[in-house]
Amino acid sequence: MIRFRLDSDQGSPVRERAGVLETAHGQVKTPVFMPVGTQGSVKGVAPRELRETGTQIVLANTYHLHLRPGESTVAQMGGLHSFMGWDGPILTDSGGYQVFSLARLRKVSDEGVTFRSHIDGSEHFLSPEAVIRIQQALGSDVMMVLDECPPSDTDRPGIERAVRRTAHWASRCRQEAGLLPEGRGLFGIVQGGVFPDLRRESARLTVDIGFDGYAIGGLGLGEDRAEMLSAVEAVTSSVPEDKPLYFMGLGTPAEILAVVARGVDMFDCVLPTRLGRHGTVMTRLGNVVVRNAAYAGDDGPLEEGCDCYACRGFSRAYIRHLISAGEILGLVLCTHHNLRFLHRLTMEAREAILAGDYREWMNDVLARLRRGGVRSTR
């Protein structure tokens, strides 16, 4: 089991909080952003550099690692921590989202999901029990249940079916996992689309099973922002206050701060590394496309006041030159900065929560983003 301690008083209704997650591979202070290392590697960043950016915990993916190199290979190499050279906590996503977004010719039933690999077309079957066995072989600190993640345009009857099936699968995952050792946990996933009543129903069904933490799945897929936040509030008011809450797939600063204000503790997203690989950096005044010609003679850092390696040692002009010349270092430096940016943001959010002035701090950050021309991505 995983222990979660709240370091701040939680208001009523549910609102921002700071906590500590105790895992077999160390503590995680929340709120926390988790870089995505889908295939056992955060793109463009070595484990030592992850530590330098302030990374506490990384996410890897069951679907991808099952297909390549296979969980048996990872287990033979001593488990995922040893395999990827990362000694901190690891959360493994169950692969449900990837099955529904990447796999070819999938067939879903109450028993599980039959699908063809996006890599070579080979056929595979994932049951709730298999997903747990794969994650146990990988040796992750936090495992996720298998869930059905319907597309954002699914109608209400389809969402209702996904809620029921996700709860059914969650119960089987819980039974397969059994009693977990200290420092290792299993999180349940709440579905329900943008329907608050279905979110509450899914939360009730999931909480009744009993998990070490809970996650909000099936959001951040292009839905209206107000609907997204309403769905989040339905979940935060329906899950235990003494358990961590994870929003799956969220990485924009404004949205992170908005869901923190509603009681969410953990988030992950490919956004910072994906932007970095395209020569774009995140700043307090919005995104900067450093590959643009406007920065060819700019001797300033990627972001004034940032303490990351890229900002301490290199100018925008140099990094822009690297990108223009096809040197991979330029994209690596952008990625390094973006991860540090989100880690600093969540670290400062935690400090503001503990100081009791989170809302004032958040509004100041959002005002600066607006002055820089940034709007919600939704």
C-alpha positions as CSV (number, residue, x, y, z in Angstrom):
1,M,0.0,0.0,0.0
2,I,1.0,3.6,-0.5
3,R,0.6,6.2,2.2
4,F,-0.5,9.8,1.5
5,R,-0.1,12.5,4.0
6,L,-1.7,16.0,3.7
7,D,0.6,18.8,4.8
8,S,-2.1,21.5,4.4
9,D,-5.6,21.8,5.7
10,Q,-8.2,21.0,3.1
11,G,-11.1,23.4,2.9
12,S,-14.7,22.6,2.3
13,P,-15.7,22.3,-0.5
14,V,-12.6,20.5,-1.7
15,R,-9.8,22.9,-2.7
16,E,-6.0,23.1,-3.2
17,R,-3.9,21.0,-0.9
18,A,-0.3,19.9,-0.5
19,G,0.7,16.4,0.4
20,V,3.4,13.7,0.4
21,L,3.1,10.4,-1.3
22,E,5.3,7.7,0.3
23,T,6.5,5.0,-2.2
24,A,9.0,2.2,-2.2
25,H,11.4,4.4,-4.2
26,G,11.0,7.6,-2.2
27,Q,8.7,10.5,-1.3
28,V,6.7,12.5,-3.8
29,K,5.7,16.0,-2.7
30,T,2.4,17.2,-4.2
31,P,1.2,18.9,-6.3
32,V,3.5,17.2,-8.8
33,F,4.0,17.0,-12.5
34,M,5.1,13.6,-13.9
35,P,7.2,13.6,-17.1
36,V,6.1,11.0,-19.6
37,G,8.6,8.2,-20.2
38,T,6.3,6.2,-22.4
39,Q,8.7,3.5,-23.4
40,G,11.0,3.7,-20.4
41,S,12.6,7.0,-21.4
42,V,11.6,10.6,-21.2
43,K,12.5,11.8,-24.7
44,G,15.7,13.7,-25.0
45,V,16.4,13.7,-21.2
46,A,18.7,11.3,-19.3
47,P,17.8,10.2,-15.8
48,R,20.5,12.3,-14.2
49,E,19.2,15.3,-16.1
50,L,15.6,14.5,-15.0
51,R,16.9,14.9,-11.4
52,E,18.4,18.2,-12.3
53,T,15.1,19.5,-13.6
54,G,13.4,18.6,-10.3
55,T,11.6,15.5,-11.4
56,Q,10.3,13.4,-8.5
57,I,8.4,10.7,-10.3
58,V,8.1,9.5,-14.0
59,L,5.4,7.8,-15.9
60,A,5.9,4.8,-18.2
61,N,3.3,2.9,-20.2
62,T,2.1,-0.7,-19.9
63,Y,0.8,-1.0,-23.5
64,H,4.1,0.2,-25.1
65,L,6.4,-1.8,-22.8
66,H,4.3,-4.9,-23.2
67,L,4.6,-4.7,-27.0
68,R,8.3,-3.8,-26.9
69,P,10.6,-5.1,-25.4
70,G,8.0,-7.1,-23.4
71,E,7.6,-7.3,-19.6
72,S,9.6,-10.5,-19.3
73,T,12.6,-8.8,-20.8
74,V,12.3,-5.9,-18.4
75,A,11.9,-8.3,-15.4
76,Q,15.0,-10.2,-16.5
77,M,16.9,-6.9,-16.5
78,G,15.9,-6.4,-12.8
79,G,12.7,-4.4,-13.3
80,L,11.9,-1.1,-14.9
81,H,13.9,1.0,-12.4
82,S,17.1,-0.9,-13.2
83,F,16.3,-1.2,-16.9
84,M,15.9,2.5,-17.4
85,G,18.5,3.7,-14.8
86,W,16.0,5.6,-12.7
87,D,16.0,5.1,-9.0
88,G,13.0,7.3,-8.2
89,P,9.3,6.4,-8.1
90,I,7.6,5.2,-11.3
91,L,3.9,5.2,-12.2
92,T,2.8,2.9,-15.0
93,D,-0.4,3.8,-17.0
94,S,-2.4,0.7,-17.7
95,G,-2.5,1.2,-21.5
96,G,-6.2,1.6,-21.8
97,Y,-5.9,5.0,-23.5
98,Q,-3.3,3.7,-25.9
99,V,-5.4,0.7,-26.8
100,F,-8.3,3.0,-27.7
101,S,-6.2,5.6,-29.5
102,L,-3.4,3.6,-31.2
103,A,-4.4,0.0,-31.6
104,R,-5.8,-1.3,-34.9
105,L,-9.0,-3.3,-35.2
106,R,-9.7,-3.4,-31.4
107,K,-12.6,-5.4,-30.0
108,V,-13.9,-4.6,-26.6
109,S,-15.9,-6.9,-24.4
110,D,-16.4,-7.3,-20.6
111,E,-13.6,-9.8,-20.7
112,G,-11.0,-7.3,-21.9
113,V,-9.6,-5.9,-25.2
114,T,-8.4,-7.7,-28.2
115,F,-6.3,-5.5,-30.5
116,R,-3.7,-5.5,-33.2
117,S,-0.4,-3.8,-32.4
118,H,0.3,-0.4,-34.0
119,I,3.9,-1.6,-34.5
120,D,3.6,-4.8,-36.5
121,G,-0.1,-5.7,-36.6
122,S,0.2,-8.7,-34.3
123,E,-2.8,-9.6,-32.2
124,H,-2.9,-9.2,-28.5
125,F,-5.4,-9.5,-25.7
126,L,-5.4,-7.4,-22.5
127,S,-7.6,-8.4,-19.6
128,P,-7.7,-6.6,-16.3
129,E,-5.8,-9.4,-14.7
130,A,-3.1,-9.3,-17.5
131,V,-2.6,-5.6,-17.1
132,I,-1.9,-6.1,-13.4
133,R,0.5,-9.0,-14.0
134,I,2.4,-6.9,-16.6
135,Q,2.8,-4.0,-14.2
136,Q,3.9,-6.2,-11.4
137,A,6.6,-7.7,-13.7
138,L,7.7,-4.1,-14.6
139,G,8.0,-3.4,-10.8
140,S,6.3,0.0,-10.8
141,D,5.5,1.9,-7.6
142,V,2.0,2.9,-8.7
143,M,-0.1,0.7,-11.0
144,M,-3.2,1.8,-12.8
145,V,-6.3,-0.3,-13.5
146,L,-7.5,-1.0,-17.0
147,D,-10.2,1.4,-18.0
148,E,-12.3,2.1,-21.0
149,C,-11.5,5.5,-22.3
150,P,-14.2,6.5,-24.9
151,P,-13.7,9.3,-27.4
152,S,-14.8,12.7,-26.4
153,D,-17.7,12.7,-28.9
154,T,-19.2,9.5,-27.4
155,D,-22.9,9.9,-26.6
156,R,-24.3,9.5,-23.1
157,P,-25.3,5.9,-23.5
158,G,-21.8,5.0,-24.6
159,I,-20.3,6.9,-21.7
160,E,-22.6,5.0,-19.3
161,R,-21.4,1.7,-20.7
162,A,-17.8,2.8,-20.3
163,V,-18.5,3.7,-16.6
164,R,-20.0,0.3,-15.9
165,R,-17.2,-1.6,-17.8
166,T,-14.4,0.4,-16.1
167,A,-15.9,-0.4,-12.7
168,H,-16.1,-4.1,-13.6
169,W,-12.5,-4.1,-14.8
170,A,-11.4,-2.1,-11.7
171,S,-12.8,-4.8,-9.4
172,R,-11.0,-7.5,-11.2
173,C,-7.7,-5.5,-11.1
174,R,-8.1,-5.0,-7.4
175,Q,-8.7,-8.7,-6.9
176,E,-5.7,-9.7,-9.1
177,A,-3.4,-7.3,-7.3
178,G,-4.2,-8.6,-3.9
179,L,-2.4,-7.2,-0.8
180,L,0.4,-5.0,-2.1
181,P,3.6,-4.5,-0.2
182,E,4.4,-1.3,1.6
183,G,5.3,1.5,-0.8
184,R,3.5,0.1,-3.8
185,G,-0.1,0.9,-4.8
186,L,-3.0,0.6,-7.2
187,F,-5.1,3.5,-8.4
188,G,-8.6,3.3,-9.7
189,I,-9.8,5.4,-12.6
190,V,-13.0,7.5,-12.7
191,Q,-14.7,7.9,-16.1
192,G,-17.9,9.6,-17.0
193,G,-17.2,12.1,-19.8
194,V,-18.4,15.6,-19.1
195,F,-21.5,14.4,-17.3
196,P,-21.1,15.4,-13.6
197,D,-23.7,12.8,-12.5
198,L,-21.9,10.0,-14.3
199,R,-18.6,11.2,-12.9
200,R,-20.1,10.9,-9.4
201,E,-21.5,7.5,-10.1
202,S,-18.2,6.3,-11.5
203,A,-16.4,7.7,-8.4
204,R,-18.9,5.9,-6.1
205,L,-18.4,2.6,-7.8
206,T,-14.6,3.0,-7.8
207,V,-14.4,4.1,-4.2
208,D,-16.6,1.2,-3.1
209,I,-13.9,-1.2,-4.5
210,G,-11.2,0.6,-2.6
211,F,-7.8,1.9,-4.0
212,D,-4.7,3.6,-2.8
213,G,-5.5,6.6,-5.0
214,Y,-7.8,7.7,-7.7
215,A,-7.5,9.2,-11.2
216,I,-9.6,11.2,-13.5
217,G,-9.5,9.7,-17.0
218,G,-11.2,10.7,-20.2
219,L,-10.8,14.4,-19.9
220,G,-8.4,16.9,-21.5
221,L,-9.4,15.6,-24.9
222,G,-10.8,18.8,-26.4
223,E,-13.9,19.3,-24.4
224,D,-15.2,22.7,-23.3
225,R,-13.1,24.1,-20.4
226,A,-16.1,24.8,-18.2
227,E,-17.4,21.3,-18.7
228,M,-14.0,19.8,-17.9
229,L,-13.8,21.8,-14.6
230,S,-17.3,20.8,-13.7
231,A,-16.5,17.2,-14.2
232,V,-13.3,17.5,-12.1
233,E,-15.3,19.1,-9.3
234,A,-17.8,16.2,-9.4
235,V,-14.9,13.8,-8.9
236,T,-13.0,15.7,-6.2
237,S,-16.2,16.0,-4.1
238,S,-16.8,12.2,-4.5
239,V,-13.5,10.6,-3.6
240,P,-11.8,10.3,-0.2
241,E,-9.9,13.4,0.9
242,D,-7.1,11.3,2.4
243,K,-6.2,9.7,-1.0
244,P,-4.1,11.2,-3.8
245,L,-6.0,12.3,-6.9
246,Y,-4.4,12.2,-10.4
247,F,-5.6,14.0,-13.5
248,M,-4.4,11.9,-16.4
249,G,-2.9,13.8,-19.4
250,L,-2.8,17.5,-18.4
251,G,0.2,19.7,-19.0
252,T,-0.8,23.3,-19.8
253,P,0.1,25.8,-16.9
254,A,-3.4,27.4,-16.7
255,E,-5.2,24.1,-16.6
256,I,-2.8,22.6,-14.0
257,L,-3.4,25.6,-11.7
258,A,-7.1,25.4,-12.2
259,V,-7.4,21.7,-11.2
260,V,-5.0,22.2,-8.3
261,A,-7.4,24.7,-7.0
262,R,-10.1,22.0,-7.2
263,G,-8.1,19.4,-5.2
264,V,-6.0,17.5,-7.8
265,D,-2.6,16.4,-6.7
266,M,-0.9,14.7,-9.7
267,F,-0.7,15.2,-13.5
268,D,1.2,14.0,-16.5
269,C,1.5,15.1,-20.1
270,V,3.7,14.8,-23.2
271,L,3.4,18.5,-23.9
272,P,6.6,19.9,-22.4
273,T,8.8,17.3,-24.2
274,R,6.8,17.5,-27.4
275,L,7.1,21.3,-27.5
276,G,10.8,21.1,-26.7
277,R,11.3,18.7,-29.7
278,H,9.7,21.3,-31.9
279,G,11.8,24.2,-30.7
280,T,9.2,25.8,-28.4
281,V,9.7,26.7,-24.8
282,M,7.2,27.4,-22.0
283,T,7.6,30.6,-20.0
284,R,5.6,32.7,-17.5
285,L,4.6,35.0,-20.4
286,G,3.5,32.2,-22.7
287,N,5.2,29.9,-25.2
288,V,8.3,31.1,-27.1
289,V,9.0,29.6,-30.5
290,V,12.8,29.9,-30.2
291,R,13.4,28.4,-33.6
292,N,12.0,31.6,-35.2
293,A,14.3,34.0,-37.0
294,A,13.4,36.8,-34.5
295,Y,15.7,35.1,-32.0
296,A,18.8,34.8,-34.2
297,G,20.5,37.7,-32.4
298,D,18.9,37.4,-29.0
299,D,21.5,37.1,-26.3
300,G,19.0,36.5,-23.5
301,P,18.1,33.2,-21.9
302,L,15.1,31.1,-22.9
303,E,13.3,32.7,-19.9
304,E,14.5,35.4,-17.6
305,G,14.8,34.3,-14.0
306,C,14.8,30.5,-14.8
307,D,17.4,28.5,-13.0
308,C,17.5,25.5,-15.5
309,Y,20.7,24.4,-17.2
310,A,19.7,25.8,-20.5
311,C,18.9,29.2,-19.2
312,R,22.0,29.4,-17.0
313,G,24.4,28.6,-19.8
314,F,23.0,29.5,-23.2
315,S,21.4,32.3,-25.2
316,R,18.3,32.1,-27.3
317,A,20.5,32.9,-30.3
318,Y,22.7,29.9,-29.7
319,I,19.8,27.5,-29.1
320,R,18.1,28.8,-32.2
321,H,21.4,28.3,-34.2
322,L,21.5,24.7,-33.0
323,I,18.0,24.0,-34.1
324,S,18.6,25.7,-37.5
325,A,21.7,23.6,-37.9
326,G,19.9,20.4,-37.1
327,E,21.9,19.9,-33.9
328,I,19.9,17.8,-31.5
329,L,21.3,19.6,-28.5
330,G,19.1,22.6,-29.3
331,L,15.9,20.5,-28.9
332,V,17.3,18.8,-25.8
333,L,17.9,22.2,-24.1
334,C,14.4,23.3,-24.9
335,T,13.0,20.1,-23.4
336,H,15.2,20.4,-20.3
337,H,13.8,23.9,-19.8
338,N,10.2,22.9,-20.3
339,L,10.4,20.2,-17.7
340,R,12.1,22.6,-15.2
341,F,9.4,25.2,-15.9
342,L,6.6,22.8,-14.9
343,H,8.4,21.5,-11.9
344,R,9.1,25.0,-10.7
345,L,5.4,25.9,-11.3
346,T,4.1,23.0,-9.2
347,M,6.8,23.6,-6.5
348,E,5.8,27.2,-6.2
349,A,2.1,26.1,-6.1
350,R,2.9,23.9,-3.2
351,E,4.7,26.7,-1.4
352,A,1.8,29.0,-1.9
353,I,-0.7,26.4,-0.6
354,L,1.4,25.9,2.5
355,A,1.6,29.7,3.0
356,G,-2.2,30.0,2.6
357,D,-2.2,32.3,-0.4
358,Y,-2.6,30.0,-3.3
359,R,-5.5,31.8,-5.0
360,E,-3.6,35.1,-5.0
361,W,-0.5,33.5,-6.3
362,M,-2.4,31.6,-9.0
363,N,-4.2,34.7,-10.2
364,D,-0.9,36.5,-10.5
365,V,0.6,33.7,-12.6
366,L,-2.5,33.6,-14.8
367,A,-2.5,37.4,-15.2
368,R,1.1,37.2,-16.5
369,L,0.2,34.5,-18.9
370,R,-2.7,36.6,-20.2
371,R,-0.4,39.6,-20.6
372,G,1.8,37.4,-22.7
373,G,-1.1,36.5,-25.0
374,V,-1.8,33.0,-23.6
375,R,-5.3,31.7,-23.5
376,S,-6.8,28.4,-22.4
377,T,-6.0,25.7,-25.0
378,R,-9.6,24.4,-24.7
